[in-house]
Amino acid sequence: MLNSIYEARKIKILLESLKNQKKTLSVPDFTDLSLIPMLYDWFNEIEEERGGPSLCDSVSQRKKFCFIILRLYSPGTILFGIPMNGRVRATLANVFNVKSSSSVSDYSYDVVFLYKNYKDTRDVIDQIYNQIIERLTTLTPSEDSEFTLSD
């Protein structure tokens, strides 16, 4: 019985540590939703430079952009399946000009699966993400902005 108590204590400590790690990994790099339309414009510019279709013309492109926003604003959705923040979802629905924010949720579920399972998709999204991060690092945040970029 003493071994069981000792093992249970170790499990409790491990679970607490994992819970804290999950919380830390789920903290978004950005909270300022007003940046999303600008990021959308940048995404379109980068895709045009790459020769890709316009975001407005392709659900596939919307999914890629959705993943980038998840990575910046809701990493817990990608890493742990935590539901996307409703404000982020509503902002994306507005940017995509879709009537139902549930479409955005569908995009996020699909693109997370694609990202995790298809190297080509992962490579394209990572390349666009890195270019967006380069642009973001050149911005100077205003005093009233919630702009932050974590390492």
Backbone as CSV, one residue per row, in Angstrom:
resi,resn,N_x,N_y,N_z,CA_x,CA_y,CA_z,C_x,C_y,C_z
1,MET,0.813,-1.195,0.000,0.000,0.000,0.000,0.856,1.259,0.000
2,LEU,1.977,1.214,0.714,2.863,2.367,0.779,3.386,2.723,-0.606
3,ASN,3.695,1.708,-1.418,4.144,1.956,-2.796,3.062,2.649,-3.611
4,SER,1.825,2.236,-3.419,0.711,2.852,-4.147,0.566,4.323,-3.769
5,ILE,0.714,4.641,-2.501,0.634,6.032,-2.048,1.769,6.844,-2.671
6,TYR,2.959,6.283,-2.676,4.115,6.957,-3.257,3.901,7.182,-4.758
7,GLU,3.427,6.176,-5.462,3.173,6.284,-6.903,2.079,7.320,-7.189
8,ALA,1.031,7.311,-6.378,-0.062,8.273,-6.556,0.447,9.697,-6.363
9,ARG,1.311,9.910,-5.398,1.893,11.234,-5.165,2.727,11.674,-6.369
10,LYS,3.523,10.744,-6.907,4.331,11.059,-8.095,3.439,11.416,-9.281
11,ILE,2.359,10.683,-9.462,1.418,10.949,-10.562,0.774,12.315,-10.385
12,LYS,0.379,12.623,-9.152,-0.247,13.922,-8.878,0.718,15.058,-9.226
13,ILE,1.961,14.949,-8.841,2.971,15.973,-9.146,3.186,16.070,-10.646
14,LEU,3.250,14.941,-11.331,3.439,14.922,-12.777,2.252,15.571,-13.485
15,LEU,1.037,15.229,-13.057,-0.159,15.820,-13.671,-0.195,17.332,-13.473
16,GLU,0.190,17.791,-12.294,0.245,19.219,-12.025,1.257,19.905,-12.942
17,SER,2.399,19.279,-13.103,3.443,19.821,-13.977,2.963,19.869,-15.433
18,LEU,2.305,18.805,-15.876,1.786,18.762,-17.244,0.697,19.805,-17.460
19,LYS,-0.139,19.995,-16.462,-1.191,21.008,-16.547,-0.572,22.399,-16.709
20,ASN,0.483,22.677,-15.944,1.167,23.966,-16.052,1.844,24.126,-17.411
21,GLN,2.442,23.063,-17.920,3.062,23.117,-19.248,2.018,23.386,-20.318
22,LYS,0.873,22.723,-20.226,-0.211,22.920,-21.190,-0.676,24.368,-21.168
23,LYS,-0.829,24.910,-19.976,-1.255,26.305,-19.835,-0.220,27.244,-20.465
24,THR,1.039,27.008,-20.211,2.116,27.837,-20.764,2.153,27.759,-22.280
25,LEU,2.043,26.557,-22.822,2.092,26.373,-24.272,0.858,26.937,-24.977
26,SER,-0.219,27.130,-24.235,-1.467,27.623,-24.822,-1.579,29.145,-24.815
27,VAL,-0.612,29.832,-24.215,-0.656,31.294,-24.168,-0.389,31.851,-25.569
28,PRO,-1.293,32.699,-26.067,-1.101,33.246,-27.415,0.020,34.282,-27.471
29,ASP,0.653,34.381,-28.635,1.665,35.409,-28.862,1.011,36.776,-29.030
30,PHE,-0.225,36.798,-29.525,-0.931,38.041,-29.795,-2.312,38.015,-29.164
31,THR,-2.763,39.200,-28.751,-4.115,39.353,-28.245,-4.848,40.486,-28.966
32,ASP,-4.141,41.316,-29.679,-4.727,42.471,-30.373,-5.379,42.005,-31.674
33,LEU,-6.700,41.825,-31.626,-7.439,41.310,-32.783,-7.475,42.300,-33.942
34,SER,-7.207,43.553,-33.680,-7.228,44.555,-34.759,-6.109,44.334,-35.769
35,LEU,-5.134,43.508,-35.429,-4.045,43.196,-36.365,-4.461,42.176,-37.429
36,ILE,-5.504,41.417,-37.176,-5.876,40.318,-38.073,-6.173,40.788,-39.495
37,PRO,-6.928,41.876,-39.716,-7.126,42.318,-41.107,-5.810,42.670,-41.827
38,MET,-4.869,43.279,-41.110,-3.570,43.587,-41.702,-2.828,42.287,-42.046
39,LEU,-2.876,41.315,-41.147,-2.231,40.025,-41.403,-2.864,39.338,-42.606
40,TYR,-4.161,39.490,-42.741,-4.893,38.950,-43.888,-4.367,39.574,-45.190
41,ASP,-4.179,40.896,-45.184,-3.631,41.580,-46.360,-2.221,41.087,-46.666
42,TRP,-1.403,40.965,-45.637,-0.047,40.462,-45.833,-0.060,39.047,-46.393
43,PHE,-0.923,38.220,-45.842,-1.046,36.850,-46.320,-1.342,36.843,-47.821
44,ASN,-2.300,37.661,-48.231,-2.647,37.743,-49.655,-1.462,38.210,-50.494
45,GLU,-0.735,39.204,-50.007,0.443,39.697,-50.731,1.487,38.594,-50.893
46,ILE,1.743,37.894,-49.815,2.738,36.811,-49.847,2.292,35.709,-50.795
47,GLU,1.027,35.356,-50.759,0.503,34.324,-51.661,0.578,34.771,-53.119
48,GLU,0.302,36.040,-53.378,0.427,36.544,-54.751,1.870,36.460,-55.223
49,GLU,2.815,36.811,-54.343,4.241,36.706,-54.682,4.633,35.256,-54.967
50,ARG,4.034,34.331,-54.233,4.309,32.907,-54.434,3.586,32.359,-55.663
51,GLY,2.649,33.157,-56.209,1.876,32.692,-57.357,0.659,31.894,-56.955
52,GLY,0.283,31.970,-55.686,-0.880,31.234,-55.205,-2.164,31.984,-55.484
53,PRO,-3.288,31.299,-55.333,-4.576,31.953,-55.565,-4.897,32.968,-54.473
54,SER,-5.728,33.907,-54.802,-6.180,34.899,-53.837,-6.935,34.209,-52.720
55,LEU,-6.796,34.722,-51.500,-7.479,34.145,-50.343,-8.989,34.137,-50.539
56,CYS,-9.518,35.153,-51.159,-10.970,35.261,-51.343,-11.514,34.173,-52.268
57,ASP,-10.667,33.620,-53.103,-11.122,32.665,-54.111,-11.012,31.212,-53.678
58,SER,-10.437,30.944,-52.524,-10.127,29.564,-52.210,-10.313,29.253,-50.726
59,VAL,-11.096,28.230,-50.450,-11.250,27.762,-49.074,-9.906,27.246,-48.556
60,SER,-9.138,26.642,-49.439,-7.812,26.146,-49.063,-6.935,27.284,-48.526
61,GLN,-7.001,28.438,-49.182,-6.223,29.590,-48.741,-6.743,30.106,-47.403
62,ARG,-8.043,30.106,-47.228,-8.623,30.537,-45.950,-8.140,29.629,-44.815
63,LYS,-8.068,28.348,-45.103,-7.605,27.401,-44.092,-6.161,27.697,-43.702
64,LYS,-5.311,27.985,-44.686,-3.913,28.305,-44.389,-3.828,29.538,-43.498
65,PHE,-4.582,30.567,-43.853,-4.572,31.784,-43.051,-5.114,31.502,-41.656
66,CYS,-6.140,30.707,-41.576,-6.726,30.336,-40.294,-5.668,29.676,-39.404
67,PHE,-4.860,28.797,-39.975,-3.826,28.126,-39.192,-2.823,29.136,-38.646
68,ILE,-2.422,30.089,-39.472,-1.466,31.106,-39.032,-2.055,31.906,-37.869
69,ILE,-3.331,32.247,-37.965,-3.985,32.979,-36.881,-4.081,32.110,-35.630
70,LEU,-4.378,30.844,-35.800,-4.399,29.938,-34.642,-3.035,29.913,-33.973
71,ARG,-1.997,29.841,-34.763,-0.640,29.779,-34.227,-0.307,31.031,-33.416
72,LEU,-0.786,32.175,-33.881,-0.496,33.437,-33.204,-1.450,33.739,-32.049
73,TYR,-2.739,33.418,-32.223,-3.769,33.840,-31.280,-4.377,32.713,-30.456
74,SER,-4.200,31.479,-30.865,-4.852,30.369,-30.164,-4.049,29.071,-30.318
75,PRO,-2.793,29.067,-29.851,-1.964,27.867,-30.048,-2.518,26.622,-29.379
76,GLY,-3.306,26.797,-28.318,-3.904,25.647,-27.651,-4.854,24.874,-28.546
77,THR,-5.432,25.560,-29.532,-6.316,24.888,-30.485,-5.519,23.885,-31.313
78,ILE,-4.342,24.287,-31.744,-3.489,23.409,-32.551,-2.897,22.304,-31.690
79,LEU,-2.372,22.679,-30.535,-1.616,21.729,-29.724,-2.479,20.746,-28.933
80,PHE,-3.624,21.233,-28.436,-4.403,20.417,-27.507,-5.873,20.281,-27.877
81,GLY,-6.291,20.869,-28.990,-7.690,20.800,-29.380,-8.604,21.682,-28.550
82,ILE,-8.024,22.658,-27.859,-8.828,23.603,-27.071,-9.653,24.438,-28.049
83,PRO,-10.928,24.648,-27.785,-11.733,25.457,-28.707,-11.135,26.856,-28.912
84,MET,-11.245,27.328,-30.136,-10.746,28.650,-30.486,-11.532,29.717,-29.721
85,ASN,-10.832,30.742,-29.302,-11.469,31.881,-28.652,-12.559,32.433,-29.565
86,GLY,-13.734,32.675,-29.009,-14.868,33.150,-29.800,-14.616,34.473,-30.491
87,ARG,-13.870,35.361,-29.851,-13.554,36.656,-30.478,-12.636,36.473,-31.680
88,VAL,-11.690,35.554,-31.580,-10.801,35.269,-32.719,-11.623,34.682,-33.860
89,ARG,-12.490,33.739,-33.533,-13.341,33.105,-34.541,-14.243,34.139,-35.228
90,ALA,-14.844,35.024,-34.445,-15.718,36.053,-35.014,-14.936,37.030,-35.886
91,THR,-13.725,37.374,-35.473,-12.889,38.279,-36.274,-12.524,37.632,-37.599
92,LEU,-12.166,36.364,-37.563,-11.855,35.653,-38.813,-13.084,35.552,-39.703
93,ALA,-14.232,35.278,-39.132,-15.464,35.210,-39.929,-15.717,36.547,-40.621
94,ASN,-15.476,37.625,-39.908,-15.640,38.951,-40.483,-14.631,39.194,-41.610
95,VAL,-13.380,38.840,-41.377,-12.333,39.020,-42.395,-12.638,38.178,-43.631
96,PHE,-13.115,36.962,-43.418,-13.444,36.070,-44.535,-14.787,36.408,-45.174
97,ASN,-15.534,37.274,-44.511,-16.855,37.666,-44.983,-17.792,36.454,-45.095
98,VAL,-17.747,35.607,-44.058,-18.662,34.467,-43.994,-19.706,34.761,-42.925
99,LYS,-20.906,34.283,-43.145,-22.013,34.600,-42.239,-21.936,33.834,-40.929
100,SER,-21.406,32.639,-40.969,-21.384,31.793,-39.781,-19.947,31.565,-39.310
101,SER,-19.716,31.854,-38.048,-18.374,31.624,-37.510,-18.071,30.128,-37.386
102,SER,-19.100,29.292,-37.511,-18.843,27.844,-37.473,-18.016,27.408,-38.679
103,SER,-18.092,28.170,-39.777,-17.230,27.879,-40.938,-15.769,27.995,-40.550
104,VAL,-15.459,28.995,-39.736,-14.085,29.195,-39.285,-13.636,28.021,-38.421
105,SER,-14.518,27.544,-37.567,-14.189,26.367,-36.756,-13.910,25.161,-37.644
106,ASP,-14.730,24.988,-38.683,-14.503,23.884,-39.626,-13.149,24.020,-40.309
107,TYR,-12.816,25.241,-40.742,-11.509,25.481,-41.364,-10.394,25.086,-40.408
108,SER,-10.535,25.483,-39.141,-9.454,25.225,-38.190,-9.263,23.728,-37.963
109,TYR,-10.357,22.993,-37.804,-10.218,21.545,-37.606,-9.553,20.891,-38.817
110,ASP,-9.996,21.291,-40.010,-9.437,20.712,-41.233,-7.959,21.011,-41.388
111,VAL,-7.586,22.286,-41.193,-6.198,22.673,-41.465,-5.241,22.119,-40.411
112,VAL,-5.692,21.974,-39.185,-4.831,21.355,-38.172,-4.530,19.914,-38.574
113,PHE,-5.539,19.201,-39.041,-5.329,17.835,-39.527,-4.351,17.826,-40.702
114,LEU,-4.572,18.715,-41.672,-3.703,18.775,-42.848,-2.270,19.117,-42.457
115,TYR,-2.119,20.070,-41.553,-0.785,20.491,-41.121,-0.035,19.336,-40.454
116,LYS,-0.728,18.616,-39.608,-0.083,17.532,-38.866,0.241,16.329,-39.747
117,ASN,-0.502,16.144,-40.851,-0.371,14.915,-41.631,0.265,15.063,-43.005
118,TYR,0.404,16.296,-43.507,0.927,16.479,-44.861,2.080,17.472,-44.857
119,LYS,3.263,16.955,-45.156,4.482,17.767,-45.135,4.404,18.948,-46.097
120,ASP,3.850,18.755,-47.281,3.751,19.859,-48.248,2.925,21.006,-47.681
121,THR,1.807,20.697,-47.067,0.961,21.719,-46.451,1.724,22.418,-45.338
122,ARG,2.381,21.635,-44.517,3.173,22.173,-43.406,4.256,23.116,-43.917
123,ASP,4.964,22.716,-44.968,6.049,23.544,-45.515,5.530,24.882,-46.039
124,VAL,4.406,24.846,-46.757,3.836,26.076,-47.320,3.382,27.010,-46.198
125,ILE,2.654,26.467,-45.241,2.158,27.294,-44.138,3.323,27.865,-43.331
126,ASP,4.331,27.055,-43.052,5.490,27.543,-42.293,6.221,28.656,-43.039
127,GLN,6.340,28.511,-44.340,7.013,29.541,-45.132,6.243,30.868,-45.056
128,ILE,4.941,30.817,-45.222,4.117,32.035,-45.148,4.162,32.603,-43.729
129,TYR,4.046,31.743,-42.736,4.102,32.172,-41.334,5.412,32.912,-41.057
130,ASN,6.512,32.354,-41.500,7.820,32.978,-41.259,7.916,34.350,-41.926
131,GLN,7.349,34.496,-43.101,7.363,35.795,-43.773,6.494,36.808,-43.021
132,ILE,5.386,36.356,-42.499,4.527,37.244,-41.706,5.248,37.655,-40.417
133,ILE,5.913,36.719,-39.778,6.667,37.037,-38.555,7.770,38.054,-38.865
134,GLU,8.437,37.897,-40.001,9.459,38.888,-40.399,8.852,40.278,-40.487
135,ARG,7.697,40.377,-41.101,7.022,41.677,-41.222,6.611,42.207,-39.851
136,LEU,6.116,41.324,-39.003,5.675,41.753,-37.669,6.829,42.283,-36.825
137,THR,7.991,41.704,-36.972,9.129,42.139,-36.162,9.610,43.532,-36.553
138,THR,9.194,44.015,-37.725,9.584,45.362,-38.133,8.606,46.419,-37.645
139,LEU,7.455,45.996,-37.114,6.468,46.947,-36.600,6.899,47.480,-35.246
140,THR,6.574,48.720,-34.993,6.765,49.296,-33.670,5.391,49.394,-33.035
141,PRO,5.173,48.719,-31.931,3.840,48.758,-31.320,3.529,50.131,-30.751
142,SER,2.265,50.514,-30.853,1.832,51.757,-30.233,1.604,51.493,-28.754
143,GLU,1.567,52.548,-27.969,1.437,52.386,-26.530,0.113,51.754,-26.117
144,ASP,-0.948,51.997,-26.911,-2.248,51.460,-26.561,-2.527,50.091,-27.182
145,SER,-1.575,49.590,-27.942,-1.745,48.299,-28.591,-1.353,47.171,-27.654
146,GLU,-1.972,46.012,-27.843,-1.611,44.817,-27.070,-0.616,43.977,-27.865
147,PHE,0.081,44.589,-28.787,1.025,43.891,-29.654,2.186,43.365,-28.835
148,THR,2.386,42.065,-28.902,3.545,41.433,-28.287,3.949,40.271,-29.164
149,LEU,5.204,39.968,-29.173,5.672,38.814,-29.925,6.587,38.026,-29.006
150,SER,6.158,36.843,-28.627,6.926,35.985,-27.730,7.900,35.153,-28.545
151,ASP,8.953,34.718,-27.871,9.905,33.805,-28.526,9.435,32.387,-28.413
